[in-house]
Amino acid sequence: MQRGNPDDCRPVLDAGKRRLTIVSNRGPITYTRVDEERVASRAGGGLVSALRGLVRSHRVTWIACAVTTEDRTVAREQRGHAVPEEDAAGNSFLLHLAEPAPSDFDRAYHEVANPLLWFIQHELYDLGQAPIVSDDTRAAWAAYRRYNATMAAAATEYDADALMVHDYQLYLVPAMLREAGVTTPMLHFTHIPWPTPDAWRLLPVDLRTELLHGLLGADIVGLQTARDVHNFLATCDEHLTEVTINFDLQTVHVVNDHQTRDVLIRHYPISVDPDGFYEHLTAPEIIAATAELTESRPWHLILRVDRTDPSKNIDRGFYAYDRLLTRRPDLHGAVSLLTLLDPSRLSIPAYATYFETIQTTAAEINLRHGRDGWLPIDLRIGDNFPLVIAAYQQYDVLLVNALADGMNLIAKEAPLLNETDGVVVLSERAGAYEELEPFVLGVDPLDIEATAAQLEHAIDLPAADRAARSLGLKEFLVKHDVSRWIDLQLHDLDDLMETRR
């Protein structure tokens, strides 16, 4: 649909709702051209789904990056204004597409955010090989800085009761907003893990200092887990001067950053929307996929659903499963590891290489153990949402063995929908483990022998134990849902607003 004049009337919103500005790398809508017509594709996953409650309940202006060619056309038509839009659930909001130089976005995203920051924060680097810091690294960082400046400039255009900036692509935005004179209460939330102080030594002193000062421009630095909060405080303590860290109160007292004040460091564990997932179960395509899987599934169904990201540790999961098949020949033909993978960032060499490794490892294990038409690993690559939901309902064991994860929402989505008292085998280095430990079987993601043992334990668990774990997990997830994640942040922002009235 062709957009109208950016100065057209705004949607009518409840004046009693909060005015919130969200700033994120990707937004809830991406524009493309199909047969010369503009098509608005409304995202339904990840950050967008998590923030749907905000869009539904408050007056939201969403600032996102213009990524596609058509996005940039829309950005120019907007002439620096936010225009009315709707998300995938039909909730009204205002959308502002900021337009950085394409070369700046490319370098900021593909060289700094991914892989540099992502690999540091997930502790993925093989230090014998990478990273290599050079003048080119600093040139990429300059592009990252300019990209952040473009996003910050867009955010200064709007009055709001609170600002919410998201994730590692935008670490410099809070300080830039403060330097522009913005005094609105501001929270920056990081969705990926925050590592120990030593991990940050891979980033040159001036760059890591700029990154930390950028975040401390916010009033609240939000992270996923208590461990992340401790690591962030320790990172500031070790790598910054002229700050005072209070580990008990979880604050960083800054002196020269924008004004003398205490920055709150808090954890807000992200979660899922139970009602939103339950609604999927009645869709015809989901019902069809569920019926098909019911007919074809083995006696024991082990499931993993992931992006093909090196941090997800998919190959070690395959090796652990290989060990299980070696120690338990009675499972041959009676078990399958259904692996549903979504290709991720294949334009980045490390990701492309890992994607090939995953396929090679699966083929080797299938060749070693497969027989009589039975393939131990059922590997399916691509976006097949109906099959994912069907598999969530039917798994006997869910394997999540990530090397590091901010949270890992699959560990929350799948148990919510499961109908077979499925057992979750969960990495102790996934953020979700901090909350879900009482209900899951934990594993060291590097230990393939222990992972194999836990897969075997999960298969052999007595029915009563399986049922108790499954019920406890469901009850926890319903109580600790995505609305609670949002409410915790808004409560802390409201407290800040009260102090400034």
DOVOPA-184489 format. One record per residue (C-alpha): x, y, z; residue number from 1; residue in three letters. Coordinates in steps of 0.001 Angstrom, whole numbers, plus 500000, padded with zeros to 6 digits. Example, Ala and Ser with C-alpha at 12.3 -4.5 7.8 and 13.67 -1.06 7.14 Angstrom:
<nodes>
{{512300; 495500; 507800}; 1; "Ala"}
{{513670; 498940; 507140}; 2; "Ser"}
</nodes>
This chain:
<nodes>
{{500000; 500000; 500000}; 1; "Met"}
{{501338; 503454; 499103}; 2; "Gln"}
{{501812; 505626; 502153}; 3; "Arg"}
{{500136; 508972; 502344}; 4; "Gly"}
{{501506; 512333; 503400}; 5; "Asn"}
{{503567; 512072; 506610}; 6; "Pro"}
{{501649; 515065; 507942}; 7; "Asp"}
{{498306; 513211; 507754}; 8; "Asp"}
{{496363; 512754; 510991}; 9; "Cys"}
{{497807; 510533; 513690}; 10; "Arg"}
{{495875; 507573; 515149}; 11; "Pro"}
{{493730; 508348; 518166}; 12; "Val"}
{{495335; 506937; 521324}; 13; "Leu"}
{{494282; 506990; 524969}; 14; "Asp"}
{{495707; 510188; 526458}; 15; "Ala"}
{{496156; 508382; 529773}; 16; "Gly"}
{{498688; 505963; 528359}; 17; "Lys"}
{{502442; 506467; 528659}; 18; "Arg"}
{{504224; 508059; 525732}; 19; "Arg"}
{{507093; 505683; 525000}; 20; "Leu"}
{{509849; 505904; 522421}; 21; "Thr"}
{{511436; 502596; 521403}; 22; "Ile"}
{{514728; 502615; 519514}; 23; "Val"}
{{515955; 499377; 517919}; 24; "Ser"}
{{518029; 498227; 514988}; 25; "Asn"}
{{515184; 496362; 513300}; 26; "Arg"}
{{511589; 497432; 513623}; 27; "Gly"}
{{508216; 495723; 513452}; 28; "Pro"}
{{507769; 496453; 509725}; 29; "Ile"}
{{510003; 496046; 506686}; 30; "Thr"}
{{509022; 497340; 503253}; 31; "Tyr"}
{{509733; 495677; 499912}; 32; "Thr"}
{{508480; 495918; 496313}; 33; "Arg"}
{{506484; 493105; 494703}; 34; "Val"}
{{505196; 493632; 491142}; 35; "Asp"}
{{505810; 497360; 491486}; 36; "Glu"}
{{503626; 497503; 494604}; 37; "Glu"}
{{504858; 498335; 498088}; 38; "Arg"}
{{504460; 495479; 500556}; 39; "Val"}
{{504735; 495947; 504314}; 40; "Ala"}
{{505972; 492763; 505995}; 41; "Ser"}
{{505078; 492708; 509669}; 42; "Arg"}
{{507515; 490856; 511855}; 43; "Ala"}
{{506160; 488465; 514452}; 44; "Gly"}
{{509195; 487156; 516321}; 45; "Gly"}
{{511923; 488106; 518747}; 46; "Gly"}
{{512043; 491660; 519990}; 47; "Leu"}
{{508908; 492709; 518115}; 48; "Val"}
{{506771; 490008; 519732}; 49; "Ser"}
{{508220; 490803; 523142}; 50; "Ala"}
{{507310; 494478; 522802}; 51; "Leu"}
{{503815; 493891; 521419}; 52; "Arg"}
{{502364; 494480; 524870}; 53; "Gly"}
{{503903; 497951; 524936}; 54; "Leu"}
{{502458; 498780; 521534}; 55; "Val"}
{{499059; 497479; 522592}; 56; "Arg"}
{{498901; 499348; 525888}; 57; "Ser"}
{{500794; 502625; 525376}; 58; "His"}
{{501409; 505464; 522930}; 59; "Arg"}
{{504498; 504161; 521187}; 60; "Val"}
{{506783; 505846; 518693}; 61; "Thr"}
{{509106; 503194; 517277}; 62; "Trp"}
{{512399; 504275; 515710}; 63; "Ile"}
{{514106; 501643; 513585}; 64; "Ala"}
{{516719; 501518; 510864}; 65; "Cys"}
{{515756; 501688; 507193}; 66; "Ala"}
{{517428; 498510; 505934}; 67; "Val"}
{{515904; 497613; 502570}; 68; "Thr"}
{{515857; 499820; 499486}; 69; "Thr"}
{{512127; 500312; 499951}; 70; "Glu"}
{{512643; 501120; 503643}; 71; "Asp"}
{{514917; 503955; 502549}; 72; "Arg"}
{{512317; 505176; 500074}; 73; "Thr"}
{{509734; 505222; 502866}; 74; "Val"}
{{512183; 507049; 505140}; 75; "Ala"}
{{512606; 509811; 502557}; 76; "Arg"}
{{508825; 510048; 502108}; 77; "Glu"}
{{508449; 510432; 505869}; 78; "Gln"}
{{510663; 513551; 505715}; 79; "Arg"}
{{511848; 513002; 509284}; 80; "Gly"}
{{508366; 512360; 510685}; 81; "His"}
{{506859; 509303; 512342}; 82; "Ala"}
{{503814; 507965; 510494}; 83; "Val"}
{{500885; 505801; 511651}; 84; "Pro"}
{{501319; 502051; 511306}; 85; "Glu"}
{{500035; 498788; 512771}; 86; "Glu"}
{{501924; 495746; 514002}; 87; "Asp"}
{{501093; 492139; 513122}; 88; "Ala"}
{{498390; 492070; 515825}; 89; "Ala"}
{{496707; 495250; 514545}; 90; "Gly"}
{{498015; 497522; 517315}; 91; "Asn"}
{{498536; 501160; 516279}; 92; "Ser"}
{{501845; 502945; 516752}; 93; "Phe"}
{{503986; 505578; 515079}; 94; "Leu"}
{{506924; 504424; 512968}; 95; "Leu"}
{{510026; 506477; 512192}; 96; "His"}
{{512565; 504891; 509855}; 97; "Leu"}
{{515975; 506464; 510381}; 98; "Ala"}
{{518234; 506401; 507324}; 99; "Glu"}
{{521949; 505954; 508005}; 100; "Pro"}
{{524328; 505814; 505067}; 101; "Ala"}
{{524082; 502257; 503664}; 102; "Pro"}
{{527858; 501844; 503964}; 103; "Ser"}
{{527717; 502866; 507646}; 104; "Asp"}
{{524939; 500398; 508367}; 105; "Phe"}
{{526775; 497635; 506536}; 106; "Asp"}
{{530006; 498099; 508478}; 107; "Arg"}
{{528253; 498743; 511800}; 108; "Ala"}
{{526178; 495583; 511479}; 109; "Tyr"}
{{528473; 493159; 509657}; 110; "His"}
{{531827; 494139; 511175}; 111; "Glu"}
{{531178; 495608; 514633}; 112; "Val"}
{{527853; 494273; 515915}; 113; "Ala"}
{{528300; 490952; 514132}; 114; "Asn"}
{{530735; 489369; 514588}; 115; "Pro"}
{{532944; 491567; 516837}; 116; "Leu"}
{{530587; 492424; 519711}; 117; "Leu"}
{{528545; 489242; 519326}; 118; "Trp"}
{{531660; 487057; 519465}; 119; "Phe"}
{{533094; 488948; 522450}; 120; "Ile"}
{{529855; 488751; 524410}; 121; "Gln"}
{{529327; 485057; 523636}; 122; "His"}
{{533069; 484384; 524175}; 123; "Glu"}
{{533354; 482629; 520819}; 124; "Leu"}
{{536746; 483818; 519586}; 125; "Tyr"}
{{539584; 481369; 519001}; 126; "Asp"}
{{542298; 483756; 520144}; 127; "Leu"}
{{544919; 481983; 518078}; 128; "Gly"}
{{543072; 483197; 514987}; 129; "Gln"}
{{540877; 486178; 515843}; 130; "Ala"}
{{540077; 488933; 516374}; 131; "Pro"}
{{542667; 490977; 514524}; 132; "Ile"}
{{542431; 494642; 515503}; 133; "Val"}
{{543689; 497073; 512867}; 134; "Ser"}
{{543015; 500492; 511395}; 135; "Asp"}
{{540188; 498808; 509505}; 136; "Asp"}
{{538606; 497849; 512842}; 137; "Thr"}
{{538647; 501482; 513918}; 138; "Arg"}
{{537185; 502549; 510579}; 139; "Ala"}
{{534345; 500068; 511122}; 140; "Ala"}
{{533893; 501425; 514658}; 141; "Trp"}
{{533631; 504948; 513230}; 142; "Ala"}
{{530807; 503675; 511012}; 143; "Ala"}
{{529184; 502090; 514094}; 144; "Tyr"}
{{529442; 505451; 515852}; 145; "Arg"}
{{527856; 507287; 512900}; 146; "Arg"}
{{525079; 504705; 512709}; 147; "Tyr"}
{{524336; 505161; 516417}; 148; "Asn"}
{{524368; 508943; 515927}; 149; "Ala"}
{{521750; 508650; 513172}; 150; "Thr"}
{{519474; 506594; 515412}; 151; "Met"}
{{520003; 508948; 518369}; 152; "Ala"}
{{519220; 512007; 516254}; 153; "Ala"}
{{515885; 510482; 515245}; 154; "Ala"}
{{515015; 509815; 518892}; 155; "Ala"}
{{515555; 513457; 519885}; 156; "Thr"}
{{512597; 514481; 517713}; 157; "Glu"}
{{509911; 513163; 520052}; 158; "Tyr"}
{{508623; 514042; 523498}; 159; "Asp"}
{{508147; 510944; 525615}; 160; "Ala"}
{{507617; 509851; 529179}; 161; "Asp"}
{{510374; 507269; 528751}; 162; "Ala"}
{{512904; 506064; 526208}; 163; "Leu"}
{{513715; 502375; 525691}; 164; "Met"}
{{516801; 501579; 523606}; 165; "Val"}
{{517526; 498004; 522591}; 166; "His"}
{{520565; 495838; 522216}; 167; "Asp"}
{{524186; 495674; 521183}; 168; "Tyr"}
{{523767; 497448; 517855}; 169; "Gln"}
{{522965; 500648; 519777}; 170; "Leu"}
{{525334; 500788; 522736}; 171; "Tyr"}
{{526363; 504401; 522045}; 172; "Leu"}
{{522859; 505862; 521698}; 173; "Val"}
{{522160; 506631; 525407}; 174; "Pro"}
{{525244; 508860; 525803}; 175; "Ala"}
{{524487; 510579; 522488}; 176; "Met"}
{{520971; 511387; 523660}; 177; "Leu"}
{{522251; 512816; 526929}; 178; "Arg"}
{{524811; 514924; 525073}; 179; "Glu"}
{{521931; 516247; 522937}; 180; "Ala"}
{{520219; 517467; 526115}; 181; "Gly"}
{{517618; 514696; 526474}; 182; "Val"}
{{516553; 514324; 530110}; 183; "Thr"}
{{513767; 511784; 529583}; 184; "Thr"}
{{514147; 508676; 531796}; 185; "Pro"}
{{515990; 506158; 529648}; 186; "Met"}
{{516527; 502407; 529804}; 187; "Leu"}
{{518881; 500450; 527579}; 188; "His"}
{{518214; 496706; 527428}; 189; "Phe"}
{{520820; 494211; 526199}; 190; "Thr"}
{{519341; 490954; 524939}; 191; "His"}
{{522612; 489003; 524689}; 192; "Ile"}
{{524903; 487849; 527539}; 193; "Pro"}
{{527219; 490252; 529326}; 194; "Trp"}
{{530566; 488448; 529779}; 195; "Pro"}
{{533242; 488765; 532450}; 196; "Thr"}
{{535608; 491773; 532435}; 197; "Pro"}
{{538417; 489786; 530810}; 198; "Asp"}
{{536328; 489162; 527686}; 199; "Ala"}
{{536241; 492914; 527048}; 200; "Trp"}
{{540036; 493078; 526823}; 201; "Arg"}
{{539623; 491900; 523225}; 202; "Leu"}
{{538223; 495357; 522454}; 203; "Leu"}
{{540844; 498165; 522472}; 204; "Pro"}
{{540809; 500396; 525552}; 205; "Val"}
{{539398; 503455; 523814}; 206; "Asp"}
{{536608; 501491; 522122}; 207; "Leu"}
{{535505; 499573; 525205}; 208; "Arg"}
{{535616; 502809; 527227}; 209; "Thr"}
{{533398; 504521; 524659}; 210; "Glu"}
{{531029; 501546; 524706}; 211; "Leu"}
{{530667; 501562; 528497}; 212; "Leu"}
{{530257; 505329; 528692}; 213; "His"}
{{527681; 505043; 525919}; 214; "Gly"}
{{525580; 502658; 527983}; 215; "Leu"}
{{525997; 504717; 531147}; 216; "Leu"}
{{524191; 507546; 529401}; 217; "Gly"}
{{521046; 505611; 530297}; 218; "Ala"}
{{519389; 505851; 533700}; 219; "Asp"}
{{518891; 502083; 533785}; 220; "Ile"}
{{521048; 499453; 532132}; 221; "Val"}
{{518827; 496406; 531719}; 222; "Gly"}
{{520262; 492913; 531318}; 223; "Leu"}
{{518830; 489411; 531220}; 224; "Gln"}
{{520173; 487732; 534368}; 225; "Thr"}
{{521658; 488401; 537797}; 226; "Ala"}
{{524925; 486974; 536458}; 227; "Arg"}
{{524904; 489570; 533669}; 228; "Asp"}
{{524362; 492340; 536214}; 229; "Val"}
{{527331; 491166; 538286}; 230; "His"}
{{529508; 490923; 535167}; 231; "Asn"}
{{528507; 494405; 534024}; 232; "Phe"}
{{529300; 495947; 537404}; 233; "Leu"}
{{532634; 494105; 537477}; 234; "Ala"}
{{533402; 495282; 533920}; 235; "Thr"}
{{532799; 498925; 534860}; 236; "Cys"}
{{534841; 498462; 538042}; 237; "Asp"}
{{537799; 497055; 536139}; 238; "Glu"}
{{537782; 499094; 532952}; 239; "His"}
{{536534; 502569; 533936}; 240; "Leu"}
{{537959; 505340; 536095}; 241; "Thr"}
{{535991; 508051; 537896}; 242; "Glu"}
{{533089; 505714; 538611}; 243; "Val"}
{{532098; 504108; 541894}; 244; "Thr"}
{{530524; 500667; 541869}; 245; "Ile"}
{{528053; 499556; 544512}; 246; "Asn"}
{{527555; 495806; 544077}; 247; "Phe"}
{{524945; 495667; 546856}; 248; "Asp"}
{{522734; 498414; 545436}; 249; "Leu"}
{{523666; 497456; 541857}; 250; "Gln"}
{{524553; 500982; 540802}; 251; "Thr"}
{{527342; 502741; 538946}; 252; "Val"}
{{527959; 506247; 540286}; 253; "His"}
{{529215; 508410; 537418}; 254; "Val"}
{{530807; 511825; 537797}; 255; "Val"}
{{531861; 513101; 534385}; 256; "Asn"}
{{529295; 511304; 532248}; 257; "Asp"}
{{526562; 513812; 531397}; 258; "His"}
{{525855; 514606; 535068}; 259; "Gln"}
{{526700; 513243; 538490}; 260; "Thr"}
{{524208; 510464; 539157}; 261; "Arg"}
{{523667; 506798; 539923}; 262; "Asp"}
{{522949; 504488; 536990}; 263; "Val"}
{{520818; 501509; 538011}; 264; "Leu"}
{{521973; 498120; 536736}; 265; "Ile"}
{{519045; 495701; 536748}; 266; "Arg"}
{{518072; 492335; 535314}; 267; "His"}
{{514755; 491748; 533594}; 268; "Tyr"}
{{514442; 488155; 532304}; 269; "Pro"}
{{512650; 488285; 528960}; 270; "Ile"}
{{509884; 485750; 528437}; 271; "Ser"}
{{507055; 484711; 526128}; 272; "Val"}
{{503388; 485540; 525611}; 273; "Asp"}
{{501420; 482402; 526554}; 274; "Pro"}
{{498125; 483569; 525046}; 275; "Asp"}
{{499854; 484484; 521794}; 276; "Gly"}
{{501324; 480992; 521507}; 277; "Phe"}
{{498093; 479243; 522490}; 278; "Tyr"}
{{496332; 481066; 519641}; 279; "Glu"}
{{498591; 479336; 517114}; 280; "His"}
{{497266; 475900; 518077}; 281; "Leu"}
{{493957; 476406; 516284}; 282; "Thr"}
{{495434; 477540; 512960}; 283; "Ala"}
{{494706; 475043; 510136}; 284; "Pro"}
{{498352; 474837; 509058}; 285; "Glu"}
{{499412; 474050; 512635}; 286; "Ile"}
{{496741; 471370; 512999}; 287; "Ile"}
{{497872; 469797; 509705}; 288; "Ala"}
{{501559; 469834; 510706}; 289; "Ala"}
{{500707; 468321; 514082}; 290; "Thr"}
{{498735; 465485; 512497}; 291; "Ala"}
{{501562; 464749; 510062}; 292; "Glu"}
{{504188; 464685; 512815}; 293; "Leu"}
{{501979; 462458; 514966}; 294; "Thr"}
{{501885; 459883; 512163}; 295; "Glu"}
{{505609; 459947; 511426}; 296; "Ser"}
{{507272; 460519; 514799}; 297; "Arg"}
{{509432; 457813; 516433}; 298; "Pro"}
{{508823; 456334; 519878}; 299; "Trp"}
{{511278; 458847; 521389}; 300; "His"}
{{511399; 462312; 519828}; 301; "Leu"}
{{514328; 464549; 520748}; 302; "Ile"}
{{513954; 468103; 519445}; 303; "Leu"}
{{516215; 471047; 518868}; 304; "Arg"}
{{515126; 474309; 517247}; 305; "Val"}
{{517788; 476935; 516593}; 306; "Asp"}
{{519403; 479481; 514375}; 307; "Arg"}
{{522616; 478266; 512719}; 308; "Thr"}
{{524689; 480501; 514935}; 309; "Asp"}
{{528067; 479289; 516287}; 310; "Pro"}
{{526940; 480187; 519819}; 311; "Ser"}
{{524131; 477620; 519621}; 312; "Lys"}
{{526634; 474735; 519822}; 313; "Asn"}
{{524677; 472560; 517400}; 314; "Ile"}
{{527612; 470373; 516388}; 315; "Asp"}
{{528433; 469402; 519992}; 316; "Arg"}
{{524760; 468545; 520454}; 317; "Gly"}
{{525061; 466180; 517491}; 318; "Phe"}
{{528204; 464610; 518964}; 319; "Tyr"}
{{526432; 464078; 522299}; 320; "Ala"}
{{523558; 462386; 520483}; 321; "Tyr"}
{{526115; 460235; 518641}; 322; "Asp"}
{{527467; 459116; 522043}; 323; "Arg"}
{{523928; 458295; 523175}; 324; "Leu"}
{{523385; 456050; 520157}; 325; "Leu"}
{{526711; 454324; 520782}; 326; "Thr"}
{{525936; 453549; 524421}; 327; "Arg"}
{{522286; 452648; 523800}; 328; "Arg"}
{{521929; 450430; 520699}; 329; "Pro"}
{{518395; 449559; 521872}; 330; "Asp"}
{{517382; 453089; 520834}; 331; "Leu"}
{{518349; 452555; 517211}; 332; "His"}
{{515248; 452924; 515104}; 333; "Gly"}
{{513238; 454061; 518131}; 334; "Ala"}
{{514601; 457589; 518514}; 335; "Val"}
{{515108; 460590; 516269}; 336; "Ser"}
{{516734; 463965; 516774}; 337; "Leu"}
{{514440; 466317; 514872}; 338; "Leu"}
{{516600; 469370; 514164}; 339; "Thr"}
{{514827; 472451; 512803}; 340; "Leu"}
{{517348; 475121; 511850}; 341; "Leu"}
{{516936; 478634; 510526}; 342; "Asp"}
{{520018; 479824; 508573}; 343; "Pro"}
{{521588; 482840; 510261}; 344; "Ser"}
{{523900; 485614; 508970}; 345; "Arg"}
{{525395; 483538; 506188}; 346; "Leu"}
{{526987; 486661; 504704}; 347; "Ser"}
{{529470; 486524; 507611}; 348; "Ile"}
{{532228; 483950; 506840}; 349; "Pro"}
{{532311; 482407; 510317}; 350; "Ala"}
{{528570; 481741; 510169}; 351; "Tyr"}
{{528720; 480306; 506663}; 352; "Ala"}
{{531542; 477939; 507678}; 353; "Thr"}
{{529634; 476809; 510762}; 354; "Tyr"}
{{526502; 476200; 508669}; 355; "Phe"}
{{528526; 473793; 506499}; 356; "Glu"}
{{529984; 472099; 509585}; 357; "Thr"}
{{526508; 471411; 510969}; 358; "Ile"}
{{525413; 469679; 507773}; 359; "Gln"}
{{528627; 467670; 507504}; 360; "Thr"}
{{528417; 466451; 511113}; 361; "Thr"}
{{524769; 465403; 510733}; 362; "Ala"}
{{525576; 463485; 507546}; 363; "Ala"}
{{528483; 461662; 509226}; 364; "Glu"}
{{526326; 460569; 512178}; 365; "Ile"}
{{523514; 459437; 509904}; 366; "Asn"}
{{526001; 457436; 507831}; 367; "Leu"}
{{527506; 455852; 510955}; 368; "Arg"}
{{524267; 454824; 512669}; 369; "His"}
{{521507; 454888; 510064}; 370; "Gly"}
{{519992; 451636; 508812}; 371; "Arg"}
{{516876; 450178; 507180}; 372; "Asp"}
{{515541; 453591; 506194}; 373; "Gly"}
{{516051; 455058; 509697}; 374; "Trp"}
{{518078; 458262; 509927}; 375; "Leu"}
{{518972; 459160; 513512}; 376; "Pro"}
{{519120; 462914; 512736}; 377; "Ile"}
{{516178; 464396; 510875}; 378; "Asp"}
{{517763; 467685; 509777}; 379; "Leu"}
{{515458; 470285; 508239}; 380; "Arg"}
{{516722; 473708; 507257}; 381; "Ile"}
{{514427; 476663; 506658}; 382; "Gly"}
{{511627; 478621; 508274}; 383; "Asp"}
{{508793; 476144; 508942}; 384; "Asn"}
{{506776; 477693; 511753}; 385; "Phe"}
{{503893; 475171; 511656}; 386; "Pro"}
{{506328; 472277; 512080}; 387; "Leu"}
{{508081; 474091; 514950}; 388; "Val"}
{{504785; 474500; 516815}; 389; "Ile"}
{{503839; 470878; 516105}; 390; "Ala"}
{{507215; 469688; 517401}; 391; "Ala"}
{{506915; 471858; 520502}; 392; "Tyr"}
{{503740; 469974; 521361}; 393; "Gln"}
{{505200; 466506; 520839}; 394; "Gln"}
{{508841; 466360; 521922}; 395; "Tyr"}
{{509901; 463919; 524620}; 396; "Asp"}
{{513235; 465688; 525125}; 397; "Val"}
{{514164; 469250; 524171}; 398; "Leu"}
{{517899; 469873; 523749}; 399; "Leu"}
{{519189; 473430; 524279}; 400; "Val"}
{{522967; 473278; 524727}; 401; "Asn"}
{{524046; 476790; 523753}; 402; "Ala"}
{{527570; 477928; 524570}; 403; "Leu"}
{{526080; 481227; 525732}; 404; "Ala"}
{{522665; 482828; 525433}; 405; "Asp"}
{{521174; 486005; 526796}; 406; "Gly"}
{{518021; 484041; 527595}; 407; "Met"}
{{517010; 481465; 524940}; 408; "Asn"}
{{513282; 481755; 524418}; 409; "Leu"}
{{512989; 478311; 522831}; 410; "Ile"}
{{513560; 476906; 526317}; 411; "Ala"}
{{510424; 478813; 527345}; 412; "Lys"}
{{508251; 478567; 524214}; 413; "Glu"}
{{508477; 474803; 523772}; 414; "Ala"}
{{507597; 473701; 527343}; 415; "Pro"}
{{504637; 476064; 527326}; 416; "Leu"}
{{503024; 474162; 524431}; 417; "Leu"}
{{504299; 470658; 525122}; 418; "Asn"}
{{501630; 467964; 525623}; 419; "Glu"}
{{503833; 464908; 526205}; 420; "Thr"}
{{505490; 465785; 529528}; 421; "Asp"}
{{508664; 466558; 527624}; 422; "Gly"}
{{511921; 467046; 529526}; 423; "Val"}
{{514216; 470011; 528849}; 424; "Val"}
{{517983; 469429; 528737}; 425; "Val"}
{{519327; 472955; 529148}; 426; "Leu"}
{{522761; 474530; 529014}; 427; "Ser"}
{{523882; 476029; 532301}; 428; "Glu"}
{{525247; 478948; 530244}; 429; "Arg"}
{{521875; 479897; 528790}; 430; "Ala"}
{{520243; 482809; 530598}; 431; "Gly"}
{{517050; 480772; 530990}; 432; "Ala"}
{{518862; 478304; 533254}; 433; "Tyr"}
{{518980; 480873; 536076}; 434; "Glu"}
{{515163; 480775; 536272}; 435; "Glu"}
{{514369; 477263; 535060}; 436; "Leu"}
{{516963; 475213; 536959}; 437; "Glu"}
{{514406; 473475; 539257}; 438; "Pro"}
{{512509; 472078; 536276}; 439; "Phe"}
{{515223; 471068; 533794}; 440; "Val"}
{{518262; 468824; 533440}; 441; "Leu"}
{{521323; 471059; 533286}; 442; "Gly"}
{{524408; 470443; 531155}; 443; "Val"}
{{527845; 471913; 530639}; 444; "Asp"}
{{527631; 472739; 526916}; 445; "Pro"}
{{531273; 471757; 526341}; 446; "Leu"}
{{530861; 468287; 527861}; 447; "Asp"}
{{529430; 465979; 525218}; 448; "Ile"}
{{529666; 462899; 527457}; 449; "Glu"}
{{527637; 464567; 530216}; 450; "Ala"}
{{525162; 465871; 527639}; 451; "Thr"}
{{524723; 462354; 526267}; 452; "Ala"}
{{524138; 461106; 529819}; 453; "Ala"}
{{521476; 463749; 530417}; 454; "Gln"}
{{519739; 462899; 527134}; 455; "Leu"}
{{519661; 459265; 528275}; 456; "Glu"}
{{518440; 460310; 531735}; 457; "His"}
{{515677; 462411; 530162}; 458; "Ala"}
{{514483; 459488; 528033}; 459; "Ile"}
{{514464; 457133; 531030}; 460; "Asp"}
{{512865; 459473; 533596}; 461; "Leu"}
{{509822; 457947; 535319}; 462; "Pro"}
{{506476; 459271; 534147}; 463; "Ala"}
{{505674; 460929; 537476}; 464; "Ala"}
{{508954; 462875; 537454}; 465; "Asp"}
{{508403; 463966; 533861}; 466; "Arg"}
{{504887; 465140; 534637}; 467; "Ala"}
{{505953; 467081; 537736}; 468; "Ala"}
{{508744; 468890; 535883}; 469; "Arg"}
{{506467; 469700; 532951}; 470; "Ser"}
{{503662; 471049; 535139}; 471; "Leu"}
{{506030; 473118; 537288}; 472; "Gly"}
{{507636; 474624; 534220}; 473; "Leu"}
{{504292; 475533; 532640}; 474; "Lys"}
{{503056; 477174; 535836}; 475; "Glu"}
{{506277; 479179; 536143}; 476; "Phe"}
{{506134; 480381; 532532}; 477; "Leu"}
{{502499; 481474; 532767}; 478; "Val"}
{{503304; 483506; 535881}; 479; "Lys"}
{{506615; 484887; 534595}; 480; "His"}
{{505469; 485897; 531114}; 481; "Asp"}
{{506489; 488691; 528757}; 482; "Val"}
{{504025; 491096; 530401}; 483; "Ser"}
{{505951; 490733; 533646}; 484; "Arg"}
{{509201; 491504; 531760}; 485; "Trp"}
{{507654; 494726; 530481}; 486; "Ile"}
{{506021; 495647; 533801}; 487; "Asp"}
{{509292; 495343; 535728}; 488; "Leu"}
{{510958; 497824; 533376}; 489; "Gln"}
{{508034; 500239; 533366}; 490; "Leu"}
{{507869; 500142; 537165}; 491; "His"}
{{511498; 501226; 537429}; 492; "Asp"}
{{511034; 503891; 534760}; 493; "Leu"}
{{507912; 505172; 536548}; 494; "Asp"}
{{509923; 505524; 539743}; 495; "Asp"}
{{512411; 507666; 537832}; 496; "Leu"}
{{509619; 509795; 536369}; 497; "Met"}
{{508230; 510393; 539862}; 498; "Glu"}
{{511597; 511660; 541128}; 499; "Thr"}
{{511769; 514175; 538269}; 500; "Arg"}
{{508317; 515722; 538659}; 501; "Arg"}
</nodes>
